[in-house]
Amino acid sequence: MSSVTLTLEAARDLAHAVLTAHRTSPANAGSVAKALVAAEADGQPGHGLSRLPAYAGQAASGKVDGFAVPRVEPAGRAAVRIDASHGFAYPALDLAVAELSRLAPDSGIAAAAIHRSHHCGMAGLPVEHLARTGLAALLFANSPKAMAPWGGTAALYGTNPIAFAAPRYGAEPLVIDLSLSKVARGKVMLAAREGRPIPEDWALDAEGHPTTDPDAALAGSMLPMGEAKGAALALAVEILAAGLTGACLGFEAGSFFTAEGEPPGVGQLLIAFAPGPLSGGTFAERLETLLGAVEAQDGTRLPGTRRSVTRAQARETGVAISQDLHAQLLGLANS
């Protein structure tokens, strides 16, 4: 398939132009564009520019309020509740990072509960931002139904990502980012768009049978990582990201992909920790001892190692997207 290579700046400018052409404020478009291009640079195209057509369609229809300004209110001495106001998730996540960076160093631990939100993209991004301020951080996010409870066939939970980041001194933060399905649903969407089959162990069709057809998988349910254990974790994330934040449950949420219907209204929960005070000043040494023991074994690598290489290469050479997607985005930017 033919591709087009864009510098990171050109990719951000294109994403910004697409969004502002479809009822999105320049500030919100900037936040979304930055996150989508970061995903492309990190080798996660399922959370990158391929999302723009759906985002633009939802902003144009009003399913997403492209002019929404997230609102914050205290929820305790070291906790805030953020209303994303049915806008894009990224401005609300930016606000959460700013609030937690302010609260956690004094309190030792702080939390931000986001509701009436949308697709949060690459979940590792906000926790990495927190790690760069010296905080360890966790993110839990729920998403529209895509995965059945273990033993069932009807989708009920989202793929419900978890992300964790820890600061390292003299090195890039350690970032762990995973969805609780075997793969992110965006990878199945991308395979459907490109007409490629998927591995047989990624998803079930609507009748509960394994399938290599991405369209059948999207009509069915994703398989959880770790089988019953992964499904149990997805339930825990549903409780943390939707129950605890007051957001829509996965089976209540509108689609991230279609311009029709109700807003998704999902939630994200971020928790930040001040590692120095909590560890009595030993965190940096303890972390490096642990990571050194991991790296000392032949054949191992730390999570995020490949991402760092991909990111560095993208800064030098840009990101490649399909010619078809590039043409579609140009058309949207000028519509």
C-alpha positions in Angstrom: 0.0 0.0 0.0 1.4 3.4 -1.0 2.2 5.8 1.9 2.9 9.4 2.5 5.5 10.6 5.0 4.8 13.7 7.1 7.0 15.6 9.5 5.6 15.7 13.0 4.8 19.4 12.6 3.1 18.8 9.3 1.1 15.9 10.8 0.0 18.1 13.7 -0.9 21.0 11.4 -3.0 18.6 9.2 -4.8 17.2 12.2 -5.5 20.7 13.5 -6.9 21.8 10.1 -9.2 18.8 9.9 -10.6 19.5 13.4 -11.0 23.2 13.1 -12.9 22.6 9.8 -15.3 20.5 11.7 -16.7 22.6 14.6 -13.7 22.3 17.0 -12.0 25.2 18.7 -8.3 25.9 17.9 -7.3 25.1 21.5 -9.1 21.8 21.6 -7.8 20.9 18.1 -4.3 21.6 19.3 -4.7 19.2 22.3 -6.2 16.5 20.1 -3.6 16.9 17.3 -0.7 16.7 19.7 -2.0 13.4 21.2 -2.8 11.8 17.9 0.6 12.6 16.4 2.3 11.4 19.6 0.6 8.0 19.0 1.8 7.9 15.4 5.3 8.8 16.5 5.2 6.0 19.1 4.2 3.4 16.5 0.5 3.2 17.6 -1.4 4.2 14.5 -4.7 2.7 15.9 -4.7 5.7 18.3 -3.3 8.1 15.7 -4.4 10.0 12.6 -6.7 7.1 11.5 -9.0 8.4 14.3 -9.4 11.8 12.7 -12.3 11.0 10.2 -14.4 9.6 13.1 -13.5 12.5 15.4 -14.3 15.1 12.7 -17.6 13.4 11.9 -18.6 13.4 15.5 -17.6 17.0 16.1 -19.5 18.0 12.9 -22.7 16.2 14.1 -22.4 17.5 17.6 -22.0 14.1 19.2 -18.7 15.5 20.5 -18.7 19.2 21.5 -15.6 20.5 19.9 -15.9 23.8 21.8 -16.3 22.2 25.2 -14.1 23.6 28.0 -13.5 21.0 30.8 -14.6 22.1 34.2 -12.8 21.1 37.5 -14.2 21.1 41.0 -12.6 19.9 44.3 -13.6 16.3 45.4 -11.5 16.3 48.6 -8.3 17.7 49.9 -6.3 16.0 47.2 -8.9 15.0 44.6 -10.7 16.7 41.8 -13.7 15.9 39.6 -13.4 17.0 36.0 -16.4 17.3 33.7 -15.2 16.8 30.1 -18.5 18.3 29.0 -19.0 15.7 26.2 -15.9 17.2 24.5 -12.8 15.4 23.4 -10.9 13.6 26.3 -7.5 15.2 25.6 -8.3 18.7 27.0 -9.7 17.1 30.1 -6.7 14.9 30.5 -4.4 17.9 30.1 -6.3 19.6 32.9 -6.1 16.5 35.1 -2.3 16.3 34.6 -2.0 20.0 35.6 -4.1 19.5 38.7 -2.3 16.4 39.8 1.1 17.9 39.3 -0.1 20.7 41.7 -1.7 18.5 44.3 0.3 15.3 44.6 3.7 16.8 45.7 2.0 18.2 48.8 -0.4 15.5 49.6 1.7 12.4 48.6 -1.2 11.1 46.5 -3.9 12.7 44.5 -6.7 11.6 42.1 -8.6 13.1 39.2 -12.0 11.6 38.2 -13.1 12.5 34.7 -16.6 12.0 33.5 -18.7 12.8 30.3 -15.5 12.0 28.4 -14.5 10.4 25.1 -11.7 8.2 23.6 -8.5 8.8 25.6 -6.2 7.5 22.9 -2.8 6.3 23.9 -3.3 5.9 27.7 0.4 6.1 28.4 0.7 9.7 27.3 -0.9 11.5 30.4 0.9 9.2 32.9 4.2 9.8 31.1 3.6 13.6 31.4 3.1 13.1 35.1 6.3 11.0 35.4 8.2 13.8 33.8 7.2 16.0 36.7 8.6 13.5 39.1 5.3 11.6 39.9 4.4 8.0 39.5 1.0 7.7 38.0 -1.8 5.3 37.1 -4.6 5.7 34.6 -7.8 3.6 34.3 -10.2 4.2 31.4 -13.4 2.6 30.3 -14.7 2.5 26.7 -17.8 1.4 24.8 -18.7 -2.3 25.0 -16.3 -4.5 23.1 -15.5 -7.5 25.3 -17.8 -10.1 26.8 -17.6 -11.3 30.4 -15.6 -14.5 30.6 -17.8 -17.4 29.4 -20.3 -15.0 27.7 -20.7 -14.0 24.1 -22.3 -10.5 24.2 -19.9 -7.5 24.6 -20.4 -5.8 27.9 -17.0 -4.2 29.0 -14.8 -2.0 27.0 -11.2 -2.9 26.2 -10.5 -0.7 29.3 -6.9 0.3 29.1 -4.5 0.6 32.1 -1.4 2.8 32.0 1.4 3.3 34.5 4.4 5.5 34.5 7.3 6.0 36.9 10.0 8.7 36.8 13.6 7.7 36.4 16.5 9.9 37.2 18.9 10.3 34.3 16.7 8.2 32.0 13.3 8.3 30.2 10.3 7.4 32.4 9.2 3.8 32.5 5.8 3.6 30.8 3.5 0.6 30.7 0.4 0.9 28.6 -2.0 -1.9 27.8 -5.6 -2.7 27.0 -7.2 -5.6 28.7 -8.3 -7.2 25.4 -5.5 -9.2 23.7 -5.0 -6.2 21.4 -6.5 -2.7 21.2 -9.7 -2.6 19.3 -8.2 0.1 17.1 -5.9 -2.5 15.6 -9.0 -4.4 14.5 -10.5 -1.2 13.1 -7.3 -0.6 11.1 -7.3 -4.1 9.7 -10.9 -3.7 8.6 -10.1 -0.4 7.0 -7.2 -1.9 5.1 -8.9 -5.2 4.2 -6.5 -7.4 6.2 -7.4 -10.5 8.2 -6.6 -10.6 11.9 -5.1 -13.4 14.0 -7.7 -16.0 15.1 -7.1 -15.4 18.8 -8.0 -11.7 18.9 -11.8 -11.8 18.8 -15.0 -13.7 18.5 -17.8 -13.2 16.0 -21.4 -12.4 17.1 -22.1 -16.2 17.6 -19.0 -16.5 19.9 -16.8 -18.3 17.4 -13.1 -17.3 16.8 -12.8 -15.2 13.6 -10.1 -13.8 11.3 -12.6 -11.4 9.7 -12.1 -7.9 11.3 -15.7 -6.9 10.4 -17.1 -10.0 12.1 -14.9 -9.2 15.1 -16.2 -5.7 15.3 -19.7 -7.1 15.3 -18.8 -9.6 18.0 -16.4 -9.2 20.9 -12.7 -8.9 21.7 -11.0 -11.6 23.7 -9.5 -10.6 27.0 -5.8 -11.0 27.7 -5.2 -13.7 30.3 -8.7 -15.1 29.6 -10.8 -15.1 32.9 -8.2 -13.0 34.7 -8.2 -10.3 32.0 -12.0 -10.2 32.1 -11.9 -9.8 35.9 -9.5 -6.9 35.5 -11.8 -5.3 32.9 -14.6 -5.4 35.4 -12.3 -3.8 38.0 -11.4 -1.0 35.5 -15.1 -0.5 34.7 -15.8 0.1 38.4 -12.8 2.5 38.8 -13.2 4.4 35.5 -17.0 4.5 35.3 -18.5 3.6 38.7 -16.1 5.8 40.7 -16.2 8.7 38.3 -19.9 8.7 37.7 -19.5 8.0 34.0 -21.4 5.8 31.5 -20.7 2.1 31.8 -19.3 0.4 28.7 -22.7 -1.1 27.7 -24.3 2.4 28.1 -21.7 4.4 26.2 -22.2 5.6 22.6 -19.7 4.5 19.9 -16.3 6.2 19.5 -16.6 5.7 15.8 -19.9 6.8 14.5 -21.2 10.3 14.1 -24.8 9.2 15.1 -26.2 8.5 18.5 -25.5 9.7 22.0 -22.1 10.9 23.2 -19.9 8.1 24.7 -19.8 9.7 28.2 -17.1 7.4 29.4 -14.7 8.1 32.3 -11.0 8.1 33.2 -9.4 7.9 36.6 -5.9 9.2 37.1 -3.9 8.7 40.4 -0.6 10.4 41.0 1.9 9.5 43.7 4.9 11.5 45.1 7.4 8.6 45.2 10.1 10.3 47.3 8.1 11.1 50.4 6.1 7.8 50.2 9.3 5.7 50.0 11.2 7.7 52.6 13.5 8.9 49.8 14.5 5.5 48.5 12.2 5.2 45.4 14.9 6.1 42.8 17.4 3.6 44.2 14.7 0.8 44.6 13.4 1.3 41.1 16.8 1.2 39.5 17.8 -1.9 41.4 14.6 -3.6 40.1 15.0 -2.5 36.5 18.7 -3.4 36.6 17.8 -6.9 37.7 15.3 -7.1 34.8 17.9 -6.0 32.2 20.6 -8.2 33.6 18.7 -11.3 32.2 19.5 -12.2 28.6 16.6 -11.7 26.2 14.7 -9.1 28.4 13.8 -5.5 27.7 12.0 -2.9 29.6 8.5 -1.9 28.5 8.6 1.1 26.2 12.1 0.4 24.9 10.8 -0.2 21.3 8.6 2.9 21.6 11.5 5.1 22.5 13.4 3.9 19.4 10.3 4.5 17.2 9.8 8.0 18.7 13.4 9.0 18.1 13.1 7.8 14.5 9.9 9.8 14.0 11.5 13.0 15.2 14.2 12.5 12.5 12.2 11.1 9.6 8.5 11.8 10.3 5.5 9.4 10.3 4.1 7.5 7.4 0.4 7.1 6.8 -1.4 5.5 3.9 -2.0 7.5 0.7 -5.7 6.9 1.0 -5.8 8.2 4.6 -3.7 11.3 3.6 -6.1 12.1 0.7 -9.1 11.7 3.0 -7.6 14.0 5.6 -6.7 16.6 3.0 -10.3 16.5 1.8 -11.6 16.9 5.4 -9.3 19.8 6.1 -10.6 21.6 3.1 -14.3 20.8 3.4 
